[in-house]
Every structure is written in C-alpha cells, then in structure tokens.
Amino acid sequence: MSYNTPLDGPDESAPKSGIPKLEWILIALALIGILFKFSHWPFSGIILILSLGSLSIFYFSQTSLNLKGTSKATARVRFGSMACSIATIGILFKILHWPDADFLLILGSAVLFILIFTGSIMGNHSVFLKKQIILLVLCLLLFWKYNSFFPPLSRPSQASGINVPDTTDSK
C-alpha cells in the first residue's frame, strides 16, 4: 500500500503524520455537536460549524497535497477529497436547516458513489475508500430520514383551508 494521502494509513517506510489524529479529533467534535443538537443544548451550532467546517477544509486541503502527480490514482484521490468536502458541508447544512443542503448532499453522494464503484471494480480497497463509503452512507441516511428526526421549522401553509373574507367593497 502506498502512502498517497494523509487520509490513508502510512506504511512502515513512510514517515508518521499527525494529520489523521486531527481528523479523528474533528470527527469527535462533530459527534459532540450532533449530541448537543439532539439534546437542544446551547452552542451546538457553533460546535458543528467549527468541527464540520474544519473537517471540510481538511478534506479539501487533500486536493492541493496531490497536485504533483497526474496518475489516475492521484486524480481519484483529488476527486474523492473534493467529494468528501462537499458531502461534509452538505451534512452541516442539513443538520442546521440551511438552504441547498439537499443539493450538496446529492452532489457529494453521487460523486462518492461513482468513486466507490470505480474503486471497488479496480480493486482499490484503501482506508480512504472505506472512509468514503462511511461518508456516503451517512449522507444517504441524512437525506432519507433526517426530517423525521429533526423536522424543519414550522412554516405557514399556503393552503391552510382558512377562508379569509374579502375586504374590498364589491357593490
């Protein structure tokens, strides 16, 4: 196994890096923020924005680390890092009920699905591919069942069935 990105585990010949530890810390903070959101405790939004936003920047920075190579594996890692970044932002938008969350989740999930499918056909079973699968499943679960756990804020209905009398004088 080659050491393509800090998302992949280093083999014995590669130098050890602290970047995966940073990723695990950000994931743990995101889980704490989600638990705060479930419990309706204060500062859940701030924790989620900081953790998932930083995680998205972390994933997006992986694209710049792999710009030197032009091989297909490097291109897959670049697209995978960008898809992970988009999916993470989609998760953040969906949890905080921000607009365009569904679009970001669908876009990130579609690219992740294509990369996972092609990676499994090519026999690439790296740690990065496993993380993409976990992120894809999380995106699909949020897209499919999220509104039953966190219903959207109440909005006035256009067709509420209430008849409002006409105030104009029709004589």
HELIX and SHEET records of a PDB file:
HELIX    1   1 ILE A   19  SER A   39  1                                  21    
HELIX    2   2 SER A   44  LEU A   65  1                                  22    
HELIX    3   3 LYS A   72  ILE A   95  1                                  24    
HELIX    4   4 ALA A  101  MET A  122  1                                  22    
HELIX    5   5 VAL A  127  PHE A  149  1                                  23    
END                                                                             
